[in-house]
Amino acid sequence: METLSDFWMFRLMLNVIGYGSIMLPGYLLIRWVRSSKYLERAEGFPAEKGTVEEGGTKADVPKPEPTLLFKALQLLFCAAGLLTFYLTWGLLQERIMAFKYGKTDTDPGENFKNSQFLVFVNRILALVVAMIIINVKQQPRHRAPLYKYSFSSLSNIMSSWFQYEALKFVSFPVQVLAKASKVIPVMLMGKIISKRSYDLYEYLTAVMISLGVSMFLLTSGDAVHDDSKATTFSGVIILLGYLLFDAFTSNWQGEIFKAYKVSSFQMMAGVNFFSVIFTTASLVEQGGFVESLAFMARHPDFLWHSILLSICSAIGQLFIFYTISQFGAVTFTIIMTVRQGFAILLSCIIYAHPVTIVGILGIMVVFLAMFLRIHFGQQKKKSTAVAKEAIPQTITMTVPKA
């Protein structure tokens, strides 16, 4: 018999109340700080050890150029790391949320229902890893007010919660394709938050992604775990919630990077710091720790799945930062696009999700659109760089001689 806590909208409401119990006192504190004219300062991260002041540089020591073989092995290492940890992370997500634990011929088993506990275990390990790196690796001086991280932290844990909840209603391949289509809400949030404008190819590829996702959803018989209209509606609403919160997260973090020049690890620590506070408060208020630990005691497999999930998430973030620093965002995006394709393939093979020919064509349309975005984006960057290089020459030729 279903109880009120089995409905995702009720659980969402409880989560929001839990987050509000932290956000409201925080808001009142910030109001007091501003009214008392106390200057915004951020001293939450160590500045004495491993900190690089603005303008301070070490003596430039020329480094030997890496060989082609070394760069190839380095790229292979990055790709292998991203694929291994994020493919494992995706499969564990589906195993934890979509399948029963303890199911036997005589026991129907039970599903794990507390998505927020999984968000908590992911975030606390990521926070520990980020703080260790900040203390051993040089970082720029941290200048961002700490409360700025709370907004993207809240949207980040909300998007993660929606992501886990979605697996109760839709199949993993559907969720992966929904992630691929998040470029559309990201563009909308970009226009709202950052007042950005977009090129024609960006709009066209967004339409292609929407078309491909629609082809897959409308033709795949295992798109949802239940044929009822209520289940289908809930799955769509939850995926939309994930896309909107995830789009806000990336845009807000981009604004912090731009305004305060923080490092990736400072961002990782700041966001996860607030995420741990929010999820802890909500779990304590709802009794989520007791419920999850009791489930863990009944099903030891869940304990190992949770540990592996958090390890894959934390180490995967480190591979993201390393890959972007060594090869740039375009190479990273290509690797992650390939990863999404492998994730769908593995999920369909391991968990036996049926896919029709039209559904396969839809997947191909989505990934074609994503590669086209990468290609045209790279071409745009090259043309912009060439134009910037040409500007000083034009000025020199047009300035009259003295």
Rosetta blueprint (number, residue, H / E / L):
1 M L
2 E L
3 T L
4 L H
5 S H
6 D H
7 F L
8 W H
9 M H
10 F H
11 R H
12 L H
13 M H
14 L H
15 N H
16 V H
17 I H
18 G H
19 Y H
20 G H
21 S H
22 I H
23 M H
24 L H
25 P H
26 G H
27 Y H
28 L H
29 L H
30 I H
31 R H
32 W H
33 V H
34 R H
35 S H
36 S L
37 K L
38 Y L
39 L L
40 E L
41 R L
42 A L
43 E L
44 G L
45 F L
46 P L
47 A L
48 E L
49 K L
50 G L
51 T E
52 V E
53 E L
54 E L
55 G L
56 G L
57 T L
58 K L
59 A L
60 D L
61 V L
62 P L
63 K L
64 P L
65 E L
66 P L
67 T L
68 L H
69 L H
70 F H
71 K H
72 A H
73 L H
74 Q H
75 L H
76 L H
77 F H
78 C H
79 A H
80 A H
81 G H
82 L H
83 L H
84 T H
85 F H
86 Y H
87 L H
88 T H
89 W H
90 G H
91 L H
92 L H
93 Q H
94 E H
95 R H
96 I H
97 M H
98 A H
99 F L
100 K L
101 Y E
102 G L
103 K L
104 T L
105 D L
106 T L
107 D L
108 P L
109 G L
110 E E
111 N L
112 F L
113 K L
114 N L
115 S H
116 Q H
117 F H
118 L H
119 V H
120 F H
121 V H
122 N H
123 R H
124 I H
125 L H
126 A H
127 L H
128 V H
129 V H
130 A H
131 M H
132 I H
133 I H
134 I H
135 N H
136 V H
137 K L
138 Q L
139 Q E
140 P E
141 R L
142 H L
143 R L
144 A L
145 P L
146 L L
147 Y L
148 K H
149 Y H
150 S H
151 F H
152 S H
153 S H
154 L H
155 S H
156 N H
157 I H
158 M H
159 S H
160 S H
161 W H
162 F H
163 Q H
164 Y H
165 E H
166 A H
167 L L
168 K L
169 F L
170 V E
171 S L
172 F H
173 P H
174 V H
175 Q H
176 V H
177 L H
178 A H
179 K H
180 A H
181 S L
182 K L
183 V H
184 I H
185 P H
186 V H
187 M H
188 L H
189 M H
190 G H
191 K H
192 I H
193 I H
194 S L
195 K L
196 R L
197 S L
198 Y L
199 D L
200 L H
201 Y H
202 E H
203 Y H
204 L H
205 T H
206 A H
207 V H
208 M H
209 I H
210 S H
211 L H
212 G H
213 V H
214 S H
215 M H
216 F H
217 L H
218 L H
219 T H
220 S L
221 G L
222 D L
223 A L
224 V E
225 H L
226 D L
227 D L
228 S L
229 K H
230 A H
231 T H
232 T H
233 F H
234 S H
235 G H
236 V H
237 I H
238 I H
239 L H
240 L H
241 G H
242 Y H
243 L H
244 L H
245 F H
246 D H
247 A H
248 F H
249 T H
250 S H
251 N H
252 W H
253 Q H
254 G H
255 E H
256 I H
257 F H
258 K H
259 A H
260 Y H
261 K L
262 V L
263 S L
264 S H
265 F H
266 Q H
267 M H
268 M H
269 A H
270 G H
271 V H
272 N H
273 F H
274 F H
275 S H
276 V H
277 I H
278 F H
279 T H
280 T H
281 A H
282 S H
283 L H
284 V H
285 E H
286 Q H
287 G L
288 G H
289 F H
290 V H
291 E H
292 S H
293 L H
294 A H
295 F H
296 M H
297 A H
298 R H
299 H L
300 P H
301 D H
302 F H
303 L H
304 W H
305 H H
306 S H
307 I H
308 L H
309 L H
310 S H
311 I H
312 C H
313 S H
314 A H
315 I H
316 G H
317 Q H
318 L H
319 F H
320 I H
321 F H
322 Y H
323 T H
324 I H
325 S H
326 Q H
327 F H
328 G H
329 A H
330 V H
331 T H
332 F H
333 T H
334 I H
335 I H
336 M H
337 T H
338 V H
339 R H
340 Q H
341 G H
342 F H
343 A H
344 I H
345 L H
346 L H
347 S H
348 C H
349 I H
350 I H
351 Y L
352 A L
353 H L
354 P L
355 V L
356 T L
357 I H
358 V H
359 G H
360 I H
361 L H
362 G H
363 I H
364 M H
365 V H
366 V H
367 F H
368 L H
369 A H
370 M H
371 F H
372 L H
373 R H
374 I H
375 H H
376 F H
377 G H
378 Q H
379 Q H
380 K H
381 K H
382 K H
383 S H
384 T H
385 A H
386 V H
387 A H
388 K H
389 E H
390 A H
391 I H
392 P H
393 Q H
394 T H
395 I H
396 T H
397 M H
398 T H
399 V L
400 P L
401 K L
402 A L
